[in-house]
Amino acid sequence: MNIEEFTLIPKGYKNKDPRTLLYLYPNSINIVAYAKKMQEFSFYQSLEIAQDLAKRQGFILLPWDCIHWQRAKQYGIDRKIKIGRKSFFMMKINELTKKETLKLELYIDQINQAG
């Protein structure tokens, strides 16, 4: 796993930018659907910024789903980043356990399949 190639952001999320929908279709848009699309878009936008900052410091972002709760508690004070309702931990690649690496690869595969 290479730190430059690593990303938690689905490819092409910017292609589905919902910010213009309200301007283009002011009377016919479902406001609930628009809010969900905006929430997802802004989540990935924030995640992209956090990931860029982490990479500049030599870290990757590890989702809460991929880390054991005891290790999360250990790193939670200094390295925890919360974006929306999800938590991520700034970790070095050599600090990851085999299980965490495996879970992270599965997590990235799920993101790429969904996106």
Secondary structure, DSSP 8 states (H G I E B T S, - for coil): --TTT---S-TTGGGG-GGGHHHH-TTT--HHHHHHHHHHHHHHHHHHHHHHHHHHTT-EEEEGGGS-HHHHHHHHHHHEEEETTEEEEEE-GGG--HHHHHHHHHHHHHHHHH-
